[in-house]
Amino acid sequence: MPMRTNKLSANLGIEILDLDLSKDLDKKTTESIKDLFLQHQVLYFGQQKITPTEHVRFGRLFGELQVHVMNQYHETQNPELYQLSNIGEDGKPNGVFPDQGTHVWHTDASWQEHTGHATIIYCELATSAGGDTHFSDMYGAYDRLSQEWKNKLRGKRAAHSLNFSRNRRHGHQPMTQEQVNSTPTVDHPILRSHPDTHRKTVFLGDHAEHILGLPYQVGRQWIDKLNQLIVHDDLTYKHNGKKEIYLFGIIVALCIEWNITMHQKRGGLFAAAQLLTPENLNNF
């Protein structure tokens, strides 16, 4: 029987109904989720209540999980989870968001040579206001690029650096030297095709620092301009993080290696697992 789904927005994302992700999923269900993932780019599983260990188990159904270099954000028992919280030691919101870079449009882990192919976000504690997460379609971004931009970007590669974006957005808490050393700058094509759907996308975001072959400042100007051009309101799904709407759901976003979406967060308590892309790109 096909899964029951609802559209999340006119152009991006679906909600998958009637699945309890705290339970084991059979192979057929897992394959159906993968197929829907490739079709719709953002999946939402509402009304979930899972433990960190179950979160990790769900992620492993689809591949190897990344352990993020920023170990200060690791969940206590599960280093595969990247946990962000503005809850202080007294149990109350402290008004401090621990990773300001997530407030800006970005592609998770684009600063790695072999990046991931999905981020699985779980809301542990929803807010009464704010807490949104936005996702923007990069298939549509490519389709709407002018021919002039497509010609200018053909064959161009952008350098991506976590140290660059961290210092730019969260410089008061820089990376340790060990973290910097383990994440050297890498470069990726700005225009690329998805290996399964063969659709073209734009691969940029806030971790992109400069463009190879261009003067640094010219590359910066191109990146800043493009990061504005490629986000379209009608191609963006804005997930409302309010307590009565979020319902402790899980969002799976195809937003990394192939940059099918970019996203930004707006507060709340979240844990995220990132799936690595195998080097041969045959998985998923």
C-alpha positions in Angstrom: 0.0 0.0 0.0 1.4 3.4 -0.9 2.4 5.7 2.0 -0.1 8.4 2.9 1.4 11.9 2.3 0.5 15.5 2.4 2.2 18.3 0.5 4.2 20.7 2.7 4.2 23.6 0.1 3.3 24.1 -3.5 6.7 23.3 -4.8 8.8 21.6 -2.1 8.4 18.8 0.5 5.9 16.3 1.7 4.7 15.0 5.1 4.7 11.2 5.5 1.9 10.0 7.7 1.3 7.0 9.9 4.9 6.0 10.5 6.4 5.6 14.0 10.1 6.1 13.6 10.8 4.7 17.1 10.0 1.3 15.6 12.0 -0.8 13.2 11.2 -0.2 9.6 11.2 -3.0 7.0 13.2 -2.8 3.8 10.2 -2.0 1.6 9.3 1.0 3.8 12.9 2.2 3.8 13.1 2.0 0.0 9.8 3.9 -0.3 11.2 6.7 1.9 14.3 6.9 -0.3 12.2 7.2 -3.5 10.0 9.9 -1.9 13.1 11.7 -0.8 14.5 11.9 -4.3 11.2 13.1 -5.6 10.3 15.7 -3.0 13.7 16.8 -1.4 12.3 17.5 2.1 10.3 14.9 4.1 8.5 15.6 7.3 7.5 12.9 9.8 5.1 14.6 12.2 4.1 13.6 15.8 7.3 11.6 16.6 8.7 11.0 20.0 12.1 9.3 19.7 15.2 9.0 21.8 18.7 10.0 20.6 19.6 6.4 20.1 16.5 5.8 18.0 17.3 9.0 16.0 20.7 7.5 15.2 19.2 4.1 14.3 16.8 5.7 11.9 19.7 7.6 10.2 21.7 4.4 9.8 19.0 2.9 7.7 20.2 5.1 4.9 23.9 5.1 5.2 26.9 5.9 7.4 26.5 8.8 9.8 29.0 11.7 10.1 30.6 12.6 13.4 30.9 16.4 13.2 34.3 18.0 13.8 32.7 20.5 16.1 32.6 18.1 19.1 31.4 20.7 21.5 27.9 20.2 19.9 27.9 16.4 20.2 25.0 14.8 22.0 26.3 13.2 25.3 25.8 9.6 24.4 25.6 9.8 20.6 28.4 11.8 18.9 26.7 11.3 15.5 24.1 13.9 16.7 24.8 17.6 16.4 22.7 19.2 19.2 21.9 22.9 19.3 20.1 24.5 22.3 19.5 27.9 23.8 18.4 26.3 27.1 20.7 27.3 30.0 21.8 25.2 33.0 18.8 26.5 34.9 16.5 24.9 32.3 15.3 28.3 30.9 16.0 29.9 27.5 19.1 32.1 27.8 18.7 34.1 24.5 22.0 32.7 23.2 22.0 30.6 20.0 25.1 28.3 20.0 25.8 28.3 16.3 25.0 31.6 14.5 26.0 30.1 11.2 22.8 28.1 11.1 20.8 31.3 10.8 22.3 31.9 7.3 21.5 30.0 4.2 23.9 27.1 3.9 24.5 23.6 2.7 25.5 21.3 5.5 29.1 20.1 5.4 29.9 21.5 2.0 33.3 22.2 3.6 34.1 18.4 3.3 35.6 16.7 0.3 33.0 14.0 0.5 30.0 15.7 2.0 26.7 14.1 3.1 23.5 13.4 1.3 21.0 14.2 4.0 20.4 15.9 7.3 17.9 14.4 9.7 16.6 17.1 12.1 14.6 16.3 15.2 13.0 19.0 17.4 13.5 18.0 21.0 11.9 21.1 22.5 9.7 23.4 20.5 9.3 27.1 21.2 6.1 29.1 21.6 7.3 31.5 19.0 10.0 31.3 16.3 12.0 28.2 15.9 11.4 27.9 12.2 13.6 26.0 9.7 13.6 27.1 6.1 14.5 25.0 3.0 15.0 26.3 -0.5 15.0 24.3 -3.7 18.3 24.4 -5.7 16.9 22.5 -8.7 14.6 25.5 -9.2 17.4 27.9 -8.4 19.4 26.5 -11.4 16.4 26.6 -13.7 15.8 30.3 -12.9 19.4 31.3 -13.3 19.9 33.6 -16.3 21.8 32.2 -19.3 24.4 34.8 -18.6 25.1 33.4 -15.1 25.1 29.8 -16.4 27.7 30.8 -19.0 29.8 32.6 -16.4 29.7 29.7 -13.9 30.3 26.9 -16.4 33.4 25.0 -15.2 33.8 27.3 -12.1 34.6 25.8 -8.7 34.1 27.4 -5.3 36.3 26.9 -2.3 34.4 25.9 0.9 35.8 26.4 4.4 34.2 25.8 7.8 36.8 28.0 9.4 35.9 30.9 7.1 32.1 30.6 7.8 32.6 30.0 11.5 34.8 33.1 11.9 32.4 35.2 9.8 29.3 34.2 11.8 30.4 33.0 15.2 33.9 34.5 15.5 33.7 35.0 19.3 33.9 31.2 19.6 36.4 30.2 16.9 37.4 26.6 16.0 40.3 25.0 17.9 43.5 24.6 16.0 42.9 20.8 15.9 39.5 21.4 14.4 40.9 23.8 11.8 43.7 21.3 10.9 41.2 18.5 10.4 39.0 20.6 7.9 41.2 22.0 5.2 39.6 24.1 2.5 38.0 22.0 -0.3 36.5 23.0 -3.7 33.4 21.8 -5.5 31.7 22.7 -8.8 29.2 25.5 -8.5 26.9 23.9 -11.1 26.5 20.1 -10.8 24.0 17.3 -11.7 22.4 14.9 -9.3 23.7 11.4 -10.1 20.2 9.8 -9.8 17.8 12.4 -11.1 20.4 14.0 -13.5 18.8 17.4 -12.7 21.2 20.3 -12.5 21.6 22.3 -9.3 23.6 25.2 -7.8 26.1 24.3 -5.0 27.0 27.3 -2.9 25.8 28.6 0.5 27.5 30.3 3.4 30.5 28.0 3.6 31.6 29.0 0.1 34.5 31.5 0.5 35.9 32.3 -3.0 35.9 31.1 -6.6 39.0 29.4 -8.0 40.5 31.3 -10.9 39.0 34.7 -10.0 40.5 37.5 -7.8 39.4 36.9 -4.2 37.1 39.9 -3.9 35.5 39.3 -7.3 34.7 35.7 -6.2 33.3 37.0 -3.0 31.0 39.4 -4.9 29.8 36.6 -7.1 29.1 34.3 -4.2 27.2 37.0 -2.2 25.1 37.9 -5.2 24.4 34.3 -6.2 23.4 33.3 -2.6 20.7 36.0 -2.9 19.6 35.0 -6.4 19.2 31.3 -5.8 16.7 31.6 -2.9 13.1 32.1 -4.2 10.2 32.5 -1.8 7.9 30.3 -3.9 10.5 27.6 -3.9 11.1 27.7 -0.2 9.4 25.6 2.5 9.2 27.4 5.9 8.7 24.9 8.6 7.0 26.5 11.6 8.7 25.6 14.8 5.9 26.7 17.2 5.1 24.1 19.8 1.5 23.3 18.7 2.7 22.9 15.0 6.0 21.2 15.2 4.8 18.2 17.3 8.3 16.8 17.8 8.6 15.9 14.2 11.5 14.8 12.2 12.6 16.5 9.0 14.8 14.7 6.5 16.3 17.1 4.0 18.3 16.2 0.9 20.5 19.2 1.3 24.1 18.3 1.2 26.3 16.5 -1.3 24.1 17.3 -4.3 22.8 20.6 -2.8 19.2 20.0 -3.7 18.1 22.3 -0.9 19.8 24.9 1.3 18.4 25.7 4.8 18.5 28.0 7.8 17.3 27.6 11.4 15.6 30.2 13.5 16.0 28.9 17.1 14.7 26.1 19.4 16.4 22.9 20.6 17.3 20.6 17.8 19.4 17.5 17.2 20.6 16.6 13.7 22.2 13.5 12.1 24.1 13.9 8.9 24.5 11.1 6.4 27.8 10.8 4.5 27.9 10.2 0.8 29.9 7.2 -0.3 32.8 8.2 -2.5 31.2 6.3 -5.5 27.9 8.2 -5.0 26.0 4.9 -5.7 24.2 4.8 -2.4 20.9 6.8 -2.5 
